[in-house]
Amino acid sequence: MAASRAQPAFCRGPHTLTVPAELFQENRQRLCERLKGKVPSGAIVLLQGGESQTRYCSDHEPIFRQLSLEETIQRHDFIGANHSHCANCLAHG
């Protein structure tokens, strides 16, 4: 019987879904494919998460929810970057 090998994945805890890292790689690859011929080779593509908002002049912030199709963008006020040619991912929080 062969031992099963753990695959890289993203998970926020025991009561959340586990997303295979391979899905993020596929999404980056799809982005790069769609950008081919539309941006110069070697361009850097910036991805920005949603912006946090406060209620009027208070420090209250509504609950922020964002579909994280890219593992670098997991929270509000976040910028990630993809290199358009090789789908390498850079992140800045």
N, C-alpha and C positions, 0 to 999 in steps of 0.2 A: 504494500500500500504506500503510495507516494504521499509525502507530507505536503499539505497545502501551503502555499507561500502567500503572505500578506501582500496585497497590492496597495500602492500609494492612493490615498483618498483624503477628502476633506470632510470633516465632521465637527459639529458644534457641541457634541455631547451625546450621552446614551439615549436620549429621547428625541433625537433628530435624525434625519435621513443622512446617509453617507453617500457622498458623490465621488465617483472615481476620478482621480487626477487626469486620467485619459480623456474625460469629457472636456476639461478645460483646454487640454492640448488640441483637441478636435475643434473647439470653438475658435482658438487663436488661428489655427490653420485655415478655417473657413473665412475668417476676417481677412487674412493675408491673401487668400485666393480672390476675394471680392475686390480687394484694393489693387490687384495687379492691373497695370495699364491705366489706372486712375490717379496714382500718385507716383512720384519718382522712386526708383529703386533706392533702397537705403533710407527712406523717409522714416521718421519717428511718428507714430500715431498716438495721440494722447486720449485716454479714456477717463472721463470724469464721473464720479458717483453723484448721486443726488445731493442737493444742498440741504443742510439742517435749517430748520426754521424755529423761531420762538414766537410765543403768543404775545403780541403787543410789546410792551416794554418789560416783560417779566423774564425770568430765567427758565420758564416752562418750555420744554421741547416735546412736541408730540412724538409718539413712538415712530421710529424710522424703520421702514421695511423696504428692502430692495432685492430684486431678483439678481443674485450674484452669478451671472453666467461666466464671469471671469474671476478667477480666484484672487486676483489682486484687488478687486473692488468689493470690499466686504462691509464697508461702513460709509456714512455720509462724509461730505467734505474731503473726499479722497481722490487722488489722481494716480492713474497707472499709465504706463506707456508700452506700446508694442513696436518692435522694429519690423517694418513692413516686409522686409525681404526674408528674414529667417524665423519669424514668429517668436523671437526671444522676448521675454517679459521683464519689464522693469517696474518697480513700484515706489511710490512716495506717499506717505500718510500725513 
